[in-house]
Amino acid sequence: MRYVSLLVVSAIVLSAGCREAWCDDLKPVPDPISDKLVEIRLPTVPVTQQPDDPVPAPSPVNPDTSPVRVDDINAGELYVIESDSEIKVTGSPDGIISVTPKKGPRSFFARFVDGVDREKYEDRTYSKPFVYVVQAAKTGQCELLVFSSVQDDLVRQMLTVTVGPRPPPVPPDPPKPDPVIPTPPNPVDPVAPQKLQIVILEDPELRGTLPAEQIAAMDGAVVRQYVKTHCVMTGTTPDFRKLSIRQDVSNQPQWIKTAFAEERTALPLIVIMTPTQTISGPLPKTIAETMTLLKKYGGE
C-alpha cells in the first residue's frame, strides 16, 4: 500500500508541474500598439491577426510594419472593437458616431474600416465575448473613448467621420508659367504729330455771310505760315488747298479728290488728312480754334 501511495503522490506532483508549465505558455499576448495585455482590440492597419500558436513568434530584426489604429470611418463601414471583458464605448461630442454592443463571438458580412479594400464586403468573425460596433452617424470629428474596469488607462482615439459620398481627391495644381510682365510702351501723345494734307471747301456765294475771323482762318497769314512747316510738300508747295464746292477736281491729285468726296455737313468744311485717317467737319469760326484743331493732328 505504501508503494501505491507513493506512485499516486508522484503522479499528482508531476501533473501539477505540467499544468503549471502549460499555464505559463498561455500568458496573454502583448498588444502591438500599447504593449499592455490584450484586453481591448481596436481596428488597425494592417489588420492584427491572432496567432494559432499561443506563444508569439519572435519579432523580425528590423520591424517596419507596426499596426496603426484606424482614425477615420465612413458611412456604411463598421469600426469593430472587441474585448475580453465588458467595457463602455462612447464618443465625444455626442451624435457623431453610434455604438452598438454585441455578445461575441459575432460574425459580420460588411465593409470594415480596416479592410484592405474598404469598398468591398467581406466575412469576418470576432471571437472575443464582447463586441462593440461603431458606425458613422454625422460628418465631423469626435474622440472615441473606451472605459474598462480591468485597465486603469482610458483608451482614446480621434476619429474623422464622413457621412455621404467620399469627395474625390483634389488633383495638384498644374505648374504655372512665370508671369510675363509687359514692357510699357513709350508714352506718346494721343495723336502723334504727322505731316498733313488740308482742304477747305467753301461756297463763294456765301462768303459774305461768314464772320470775318472765319474768313481770316481761310486766308490769313497764321494758318498759311503753319501749313508751310506741317503739311506734306509737293515740290515746294504745301498740300493745302481752298476750293469751291463747284470746282472740277477730275484732274486733281487723289488726296484732293478724297477730300472733295467727304460729306458736307456744313460749309465751309475743313478736311484734314494724315497717313492713317481723314477728319472732316465745319471750319472753326476763329483763328485760335482753327489752330487748335490743326495742332491736334499736326503738332505744335
KEKE-3310 file (N, C-alpha, C; in steps of 0.2 Angstrom, whole numbers, plus 5000, padded with zeros to 4 digits):
npx = (5004:5010:5019:5010:5004:5014:5016:5005:5005:5017:5012:5002:5010:5018:5008:5003:5015:5016:5004:5006:5017:5011:5001:5009:5013:5002:5002:4995:4994:5005:4999:5001:5001:5000:5007:5001:4992:4982:4967:4958:4953:4956:4952:4965:4978:4990:4977:4977:4981:4977:4988:4988:4996:4999:5011:5019:5027:5044:5050:5053:5070:5072:5058:5045:5032:5023:5007:4994:4982:4966:4960:4948:4931:4919:4902:4892:4902:4910:4917:4924:4926:4933:4933:4940:4933:4919:4916:4915:4910:4910:4907:4914:4911:4893:4883:4890:4895:4888:4886:4885:4883:4887:4885:4899:4906:4905:4898:4900:4895:4901:4907:4923:4932:4946:4948:4957:4953:4942:4930:4924:4914:4916:4917:4918:4923:4922:4930:4930:4922:4915:4909:4909:4901:4905:4898:4896:4888:4886:4893:4909:4921:4927:4931:4935:4931:4935:4931:4937:4935:4945:4957:4967:4970:4962:4956:4959:4954:4956:4943:4939:4925:4914:4899:4890:4894:4911:4922:4931:4949:4958:4966:4983:4988:4992:5008:5012:5016:5029:5024:5022:5029:5023:5031:5030:5024:5033:5028:5017:5009:4991:4988:4999:5011:5010:5014:5003:4988:4978:4962:4950:4934:4922:4908:4908:4898:4892:4901:4900:4892:4899:4908:4921:4932:4932:4934:4947:4953:4953:4960:4971:4987:4992:4987:4992:5006:5008:5005:5015:5026:5020:5013:5012:5024:5023:5034:5039:5028:5016:5004:4990:4974:4961:4946:4932:4915:4910:4920:4929:4937:4942:4955:4963:4975:4974:4972:4966:4954:4949:4946:4937:4926:4921:4907:4897:4893:4892:4896:4909:4919:4931:4944:4955:4969:4979:4992:4985:4972:4956:4949:4935:4925:4915:4922:4931:4926:4935:4952:4960:4953:4954:4968:4970:4964:4971:4984:4981:4982:4993:5003:5013)
npy = (4994:5006:5008:5010:5022:5031:5031:5037:5049:5054:5055:5065:5076:5077:5079:5092:5100:5099:5106:5118:5122:5122:5132:5143:5144:5150:5164:5180:5188:5202:5218:5225:5238:5246:5239:5234:5221:5210:5216:5224:5227:5237:5242:5240:5245:5237:5223:5216:5200:5186:5174:5156:5148:5149:5155:5169:5173:5176:5193:5202:5206:5220:5227:5235:5236:5240:5239:5252:5262:5264:5279:5285:5284:5280:5282:5268:5259:5247:5249:5240:5235:5224:5214:5206:5208:5216:5232:5250:5260:5275:5291:5308:5324:5320:5311:5310:5298:5281:5268:5251:5238:5220:5203:5192:5176:5184:5186:5195:5201:5213:5230:5235:5246:5244:5236:5229:5233:5245:5247:5235:5221:5209:5193:5192:5186:5189:5184:5186:5188:5200:5212:5227:5238:5251:5265:5277:5292:5306:5318:5324:5327:5317:5311:5295:5286:5273:5264:5254:5242:5234:5238:5252:5263:5275:5272:5281:5288:5298:5302:5304:5307:5303:5306:5302:5304:5300:5313:5316:5314:5329:5335:5340:5356:5362:5365:5382:5394:5406:5423:5434:5450:5464:5475:5492:5503:5517:5533:5542:5555:5558:5559:5556:5568:5572:5574:5584:5584:5596:5602:5615:5617:5628:5638:5650:5660:5662:5668:5681:5680:5675:5676:5688:5683:5670:5670:5675:5664:5656:5663:5669:5674:5667:5654:5650:5651:5641:5629:5628:5622:5611:5603:5590:5591:5595:5596:5612:5617:5617:5604:5611:5617:5628:5627:5629:5623:5620:5617:5609:5594:5583:5582:5583:5579:5563:5565:5577:5574:5564:5572:5580:5572:5570:5570:5584:5592:5604:5621:5633:5619:5609:5598:5587:5577:5563:5551:5540:5542:5551:5567:5577:5591:5606:5621:5629:5645:5654:5660:5655:5644:5636:5634:5627:5615:5611:5609:5598:5587:5589:5593:5605)
npz = (5000:5003:4993:4982:4986:4986:4972:4968:4974:4967:4954:4955:4959:4947:4938:4942:4940:4926:4923:4928:4920:4907:4909:4910:4897:4891:4893:4892:4876:4871:4867:4851:4850:4862:4871:4882:4891:4880:4881:4876:4859:4845:4829:4817:4805:4796:4797:4813:4816:4826:4832:4830:4837:4854:4859:4855:4839:4836:4835:4820:4814:4810:4812:4802:4800:4809:4817:4815:4822:4815:4810:4805:4799:4788:4780:4781:4784:4796:4812:4822:4839:4850:4865:4880:4892:4899:4893:4891:4878:4870:4861:4860:4854:4857:4846:4834:4831:4832:4844:4846:4857:4856:4859:4859:4852:4836:4820:4804:4789:4779:4776:4781:4792:4793:4782:4768:4755:4756:4750:4747:4752:4765:4774:4792:4808:4825:4839:4853:4869:4870:4860:4850:4840:4830:4821:4808:4811:4809:4799:4804:4817:4831:4847:4851:4865:4877:4891:4904:4916:4919:4914:4920:4912:4901:4885:4871:4855:4841:4829:4812:4804:4791:4782:4768:4751:4747:4745:4729:4727:4727:4713:4711:4708:4692:4685:4685:4672:4673:4676:4663:4662:4655:4644:4647:4634:4626:4632:4622:4613:4612:4599:4587:4581:4564:4546:4537:4525:4519:4515:4512:4509:4501:4498:4487:4485:4497:4505:4509:4520:4531:4547:4550:4556:4553:4540:4539:4545:4534:4524:4531:4537:4548:4548:4535:4537:4546:4539:4530:4537:4542:4533:4520:4507:4490:4479:4480:4486:4499:4504:4504:4501:4496:4491:4479:4481:4469:4460:4447:4450:4443:4437:4447:4461:4470:4484:4485:4478:4487:4498:4493:4491:4504:4516:4516:4529:4534:4529:4528:4525:4533:4529:4535:4532:4537:4537:4541:4544:4540:4544:4545:4546:4551:4548:4560:4569:4572:4572:4582:4586:4575:4574:4585:4581:4570:4576:4584:4576:4569:4577:4587)
capx = (5000:5014:5021:5004:5003:5020:5015:4999:5008:5021:5008:4999:5015:5020:5003:5003:5020:5014:4999:5009:5021:5006:4998:5014:5013:4996:5002:4992:4999:5006:4995:5006:5001:5001:5011:4998:4989:4977:4961:4953:4957:4953:4954:4972:4980:4986:4973:4980:4979:4978:4991:4985:5001:4998:5017:5020:5033:5049:5049:5059:5076:5070:5051:5044:5025:5019:5000:4992:4975:4962:4957:4943:4926:4914:4895:4892:4908:4910:4923:4923:4930:4932:4936:4939:4928:4914:4919:4910:4912:4906:4911:4913:4904:4888:4879:4895:4895:4884:4889:4880:4886:4885:4888:4903:4908:4900:4900:4898:4897:4900:4913:4926:4937:4952:4949:4962:4949:4936:4924:4922:4911:4919:4915:4923:4921:4926:4929:4930:4915:4911:4910:4906:4901:4904:4896:4896:4881:4886:4900:4913:4927:4925:4935:4932:4933:4934:4932:4937:4936:4951:4963:4966:4971:4957:4959:4956:4956:4952:4940:4936:4918:4911:4893:4889:4899:4918:4925:4937:4955:4960:4972:4988:4988:4997:5013:5010:5022:5031:5020:5025:5027:5023:5035:5026:5027:5035:5022:5016:5004:4986:4988:5006:5011:5011:5013:4996:4986:4972:4957:4945:4929:4918:4903:4910:4892:4890:4907:4898:4888:4903:4911:4927:4938:4932:4937:4954:4956:4954:4965:4975:4994:4994:4986:4997:5013:5008:5005:5022:5030:5017:5010:5016:5026:5023:5039:5040:5021:5012:4997:4985:4970:4955:4942:4925:4912:4908:4926:4931:4943:4944:4962:4967:4978:4969:4971:4960:4948:4946:4943:4931:4921:4918:4901:4897:4889:4892:4901:4915:4921:4939:4946:4962:4971:4985:4994:4981:4965:4954:4945:4932:4920:4914:4928:4930:4924:4940:4959:4963:4950:4957:4975:4970:4962:4977:4989:4979:4984:5000:5008:5015)
capy = (5000:5012:5009:5013:5029:5035:5032:5042:5056:5056:5057:5071:5081:5078:5083:5099:5103:5100:5111:5125:5124:5123:5138:5148:5145:5154:5171:5185:5191:5209:5222:5228:5246:5249:5234:5231:5214:5211:5216:5228:5227:5241:5241:5243:5244:5231:5220:5212:5193:5182:5168:5150:5146:5154:5158:5174:5172:5181:5199:5202:5210:5227:5228:5241:5236:5240:5241:5258:5262:5267:5285:5288:5280:5282:5279:5261:5255:5245:5250:5235:5234:5218:5214:5200:5209:5221:5239:5256:5264:5281:5296:5315:5325:5315:5312:5310:5291:5277:5262:5245:5232:5214:5197:5188:5178:5188:5186:5200:5202:5220:5234:5237:5252:5241:5231:5230:5237:5247:5247:5228:5217:5203:5190:5192:5183:5192:5178:5188:5188:5207:5216:5234:5240:5259:5267:5284:5295:5313:5321:5328:5324:5316:5307:5288:5284:5267:5264:5247:5240:5229:5243:5259:5269:5276:5272:5287:5288:5303:5299:5308:5304:5306:5303:5304:5302:5302:5318:5314:5318:5335:5335:5345:5362:5361:5371:5389:5398:5413:5428:5439:5457:5468:5481:5498:5507:5524:5537:5546:5560:5554:5559:5558:5573:5569:5579:5584:5587:5600:5605:5619:5618:5634:5641:5658:5664:5663:5671:5687:5679:5672:5680:5690:5679:5663:5671:5675:5657:5653:5666:5673:5673:5662:5647:5649:5650:5634:5624:5628:5618:5605:5599:5587:5596:5593:5601:5617:5619:5613:5601:5615:5620:5631:5625:5630:5616:5619:5616:5602:5591:5577:5581:5585:5573:5559:5567:5582:5570:5561:5577:5583:5567:5570:5573:5591:5593:5612:5625:5630:5612:5608:5591:5586:5570:5561:5545:5534:5544:5558:5570:5582:5595:5613:5625:5634:5651:5659:5658:5652:5637:5633:5632:5621:5609:5609:5606:5592:5582:5590:5595:5612)
capz = (5000:5004:4986:4978:4989:4983:4965:4967:4975:4962:4948:4957:4958:4940:4934:4944:4937:4919:4922:4929:4914:4902:4910:4909:4890:4889:4896:4887:4871:4871:4862:4847:4850:4868:4875:4888:4889:4875:4884:4871:4852:4841:4822:4815:4798:4793:4802:4818:4816:4832:4830:4832:4842:4860:4860:4850:4836:4838:4831:4815:4816:4808:4811:4799:4798:4816:4815:4816:4823:4810:4813:4801:4797:4783:4781:4779:4787:4803:4816:4827:4845:4854:4872:4884:4897:4897:4893:4889:4872:4868:4858:4862:4856:4856:4839:4828:4830:4836:4846:4847:4860:4854:4863:4855:4846:4832:4813:4800:4782:4779:4774:4788:4791:4792:4776:4763:4750:4760:4746:4746:4758:4767:4780:4797:4814:4830:4844:4860:4871:4870:4853:4850:4833:4830:4814:4807:4811:4806:4797:4809:4821:4838:4851:4854:4872:4879:4898:4906:4923:4920:4913:4923:4907:4897:4878:4867:4848:4837:4823:4807:4802:4785:4780:4762:4746:4749:4740:4726:4729:4724:4710:4712:4703:4687:4686:4681:4669:4676:4673:4658:4663:4648:4644:4645:4628:4627:4631:4616:4613:4610:4591:4586:4576:4557:4541:4535:4519:4521:4510:4514:4504:4503:4493:4487:4485:4504:4509:4513:4527:4536:4551:4547:4558:4550:4533:4541:4546:4527:4520:4535:4537:4553:4545:4529:4540:4549:4534:4527:4540:4545:4528:4515:4502:4484:4476:4485:4488:4504:4502:4507:4496:4497:4484:4478:4480:4462:4456:4444:4453:4440:4435:4453:4464:4473:4490:4484:4476:4493:4502:4489:4492:4511:4517:4518:4535:4535:4525:4525:4528:4533:4529:4537:4531:4539:4534:4544:4545:4537:4548:4542:4550:4550:4549:4566:4567:4574:4570:4588:4586:4569:4575:4590:4578:4566:4580:4587:4572:4566:4582:4588)
cpx = (5004:5017:5016:5003:5008:5019:5010:5001:5012:5017:5005:5004:5017:5015:5002:5009:5019:5009:5002:5013:5016:5003:5003:5014:5007:4996:4999:4997:4999:5002:5001:5006:5003:5005:5008:4995:4983:4970:4956:4957:4953:4956:4961:4973:4988:4982:4977:4977:4981:4982:4988:4990:5000:5005:5018:5027:5038:5049:5055:5064:5074:5063:5050:5036:5021:5012:4998:4985:4972:4959:4952:4938:4921:4907:4895:4897:4907:4917:4921:4928:4928:4936:4935:4934:4924:4917:4913:4913:4908:4911:4909:4916:4899:4886:4884:4895:4890:4888:4884:4884:4883:4889:4892:4903:4903:4903:4897:4900:4896:4907:4916:4931:4944:4953:4954:4959:4942:4930:4921:4919:4915:4916:4920:4919:4925:4924:4929:4923:4911:4914:4906:4906:4900:4903:4896:4889:4880:4893:4903:4919:4925:4931:4932:4935:4931:4936:4932:4938:4942:4957:4962:4966:4964:4960:4955:4959:4952:4950:4938:4931:4916:4905:4891:4894:4906:4920:4931:4943:4956:4966:4977:4987:4994:5002:5011:5017:5023:5027:5025:5024:5028:5028:5031:5029:5029:5029:5022:5010:4998:4985:4995:5006:5013:5011:5006:4994:4979:4968:4952:4940:4924:4913:4905:4904:4890:4896:4905:4894:4893:4906:4918:4933:4938:4935:4944:4957:4957:4960:4971:4982:4996:4993:4991:5004:5013:5009:5011:5026:5027:5013:5015:5018:5026:5028:5040:5033:5018:5006:4992:4981:4964:4951:4935:4921:4910:4914:4926:4937:4945:4951:4966:4970:4973:4968:4966:4954:4944:4943:4937:4925:4918:4911:4901:4892:4887:4897:4903:4916:4928:4940:4953:4964:4978:4986:4989:4974:4963:4949:4942:4926:4919:4921:4927:4929:4929:4947:4961:4960:4953:4964:4975:4968:4968:4982:4987:4982:4991:5005:5009:5019)
cpy = (5006:5013:5012:5020:5033:5036:5037:5049:5059:5058:5063:5077:5082:5081:5090:5103:5104:5106:5118:5127:5126:5130:5144:5150:5150:5161:5175:5188:5199:5212:5226:5235:5248:5245:5232:5224:5215:5210:5219:5228:5231:5240:5244:5241:5242:5228:5216:5205:5190:5176:5162:5147:5151:5158:5163:5172:5178:5187:5199:5207:5218:5227:5235:5241:5236:5243:5248:5259:5266:5273:5289:5282:5283:5279:5272:5256:5253:5246:5246:5234:5228:5217:5208:5201:5215:5228:5244:5260:5269:5286:5303:5319:5320:5316:5311:5302:5287:5271:5257:5240:5226:5209:5193:5180:5180:5188:5192:5200:5210:5223:5236:5242:5250:5236:5234:5235:5239:5248:5240:5225:5211:5200:5190:5189:5186:5187:5180:5189:5195:5210:5222:5237:5248:5260:5275:5287:5302:5315:5325:5324:5323:5311:5301:5287:5277:5266:5256:5247:5236:5234:5249:5264:5269:5276:5277:5287:5294:5300:5305:5305:5307:5302:5306:5302:5304:5307:5315:5317:5324:5335:5341:5350:5361:5367:5377:5392:5404:5418:5433:5446:5461:5474:5487:5502:5514:5528:5542:5550:5556:5554:5561:5563:5570:5575:5578:5586:5590:5603:5609:5620:5623:5635:5648:5662:5666:5666:5677:5686:5676:5677:5682:5686:5672:5664:5672:5668:5654:5656:5669:5670:5667:5655:5645:5648:5643:5629:5623:5623:5611:5601:5595:5592:5592:5598:5606:5620:5614:5610:5605:5618:5622:5631:5627:5623:5615:5618:5609:5600:5585:5576:5583:5578:5569:5562:5573:5579:5567:5566:5580:5578:5567:5573:5580:5593:5600:5615:5631:5623:5611:5600:5590:5578:5569:5554:5539:5536:5551:5560:5576:5585:5602:5617:5630:5641:5657:5656:5653:5644:5633:5630:5626:5615:5606:5606:5600:5586:5583:5593:5603:5615)
cpz = (5000:4997:4982:4980:4986:4976:4964:4968:4970:4956:4949:4956:4951:4936:4936:4941:4930:4918:4923:4923:4908:4903:4909:4901:4887:4892:4890:4882:4871:4866:4858:4847:4857:4873:4881:4886:4885:4879:4879:4864:4848:4834:4820:4808:4798:4799:4807:4818:4823:4830:4833:4838:4848:4861:4854:4846:4837:4833:4826:4817:4815:4807:4808:4797:4805:4814:4818:4817:4818:4813:4809:4800:4793:4783:4778:4781:4794:4806:4822:4832:4848:4860:4876:4890:4895:4898:4891:4884:4870:4864:4860:4856:4854:4849:4833:4826:4834:4838:4848:4850:4857:4858:4858:4857:4841:4825:4809:4793:4780:4776:4781:4787:4790:4786:4771:4757:4754:4757:4745:4753:4759:4774:4786:4804:4820:4836:4851:4862:4871:4864:4853:4843:4833:4822:4814:4807:4808:4804:4802:4812:4828:4841:4853:4861:4874:4886:4899:4913:4925:4919:4916:4918:4903:4890:4874:4860:4844:4831:4818:4804:4796:4783:4773:4757:4748:4743:4736:4728:4724:4720:4711:4706:4698:4687:4682:4678:4673:4672:4668:4660:4657:4649:4642:4639:4630:4627:4625:4617:4610:4602:4590:4580:4569:4552:4538:4528:4521:4515:4514:4508:4506:4497:4493:4487:4493:4508:4513:4519:4532:4540:4548:4550:4555:4543:4534:4542:4539:4524:4524:4535:4542:4551:4540:4532:4543:4544:4530:4530:4543:4540:4524:4510:4495:4480:4482:4488:4494:4502:4506:4502:4499:4491:4485:4478:4473:4457:4453:4447:4449:4438:4441:4456:4468:4480:4490:4482:4483:4497:4499:4490:4499:4511:4519:4523:4536:4530:4528:4529:4527:4533:4530:4536:4534:4536:4536:4544:4541:4542:4545:4547:4548:4552:4555:4565:4569:4572:4576:4588:4581:4570:4580:4586:4574:4570:4584:4583:4569:4571:4582:4582)
residu = (MET:ARG:TYR:VAL:SER:LEU:LEU:VAL:VAL:SER:ALA:ILE:VAL:LEU:SER:ALA:GLY:CYS:ARG:GLU:ALA:TRP:CYS:ASP:ASP:LEU:LYS:PRO:VAL:PRO:ASP:PRO:ILE:SER:ASP:LYS:LEU:VAL:GLU:ILE:ARG:LEU:PRO:THR:VAL:PRO:VAL:THR:GLN:GLN:PRO:ASP:ASP:PRO:VAL:PRO:ALA:PRO:SER:PRO:VAL:ASN:PRO:ASP:THR:SER:PRO:VAL:ARG:VAL:ASP:ASP:ILE:ASN:ALA:GLY:GLU:LEU:TYR:VAL:ILE:GLU:SER:ASP:SER:GLU:ILE:LYS:VAL:THR:GLY:SER:PRO:ASP:GLY:ILE:ILE:SER:VAL:THR:PRO:LYS:LYS:GLY:PRO:ARG:SER:PHE:PHE:ALA:ARG:PHE:VAL:ASP:GLY:VAL:ASP:ARG:GLU:LYS:TYR:GLU:ASP:ARG:THR:TYR:SER:LYS:PRO:PHE:VAL:TYR:VAL:VAL:GLN:ALA:ALA:LYS:THR:GLY:GLN:CYS:GLU:LEU:LEU:VAL:PHE:SER:SER:VAL:GLN:ASP:ASP:LEU:VAL:ARG:GLN:MET:LEU:THR:VAL:THR:VAL:GLY:PRO:ARG:PRO:PRO:PRO:VAL:PRO:PRO:ASP:PRO:PRO:LYS:PRO:ASP:PRO:VAL:ILE:PRO:THR:PRO:PRO:ASN:PRO:VAL:ASP:PRO:VAL:ALA:PRO:GLN:LYS:LEU:GLN:ILE:VAL:ILE:LEU:GLU:ASP:PRO:GLU:LEU:ARG:GLY:THR:LEU:PRO:ALA:GLU:GLN:ILE:ALA:ALA:MET:ASP:GLY:ALA:VAL:VAL:ARG:GLN:TYR:VAL:LYS:THR:HIS:CYS:VAL:MET:THR:GLY:THR:THR:PRO:ASP:PHE:ARG:LYS:LEU:SER:ILE:ARG:GLN:ASP:VAL:SER:ASN:GLN:PRO:GLN:TRP:ILE:LYS:THR:ALA:PHE:ALA:GLU:GLU:ARG:THR:ALA:LEU:PRO:LEU:ILE:VAL:ILE:MET:THR:PRO:THR:GLN:THR:ILE:SER:GLY:PRO:LEU:PRO:LYS:THR:ILE:ALA:GLU:THR:MET:THR:LEU:LEU:LYS:LYS:TYR:GLY:GLY:GLU)
# end
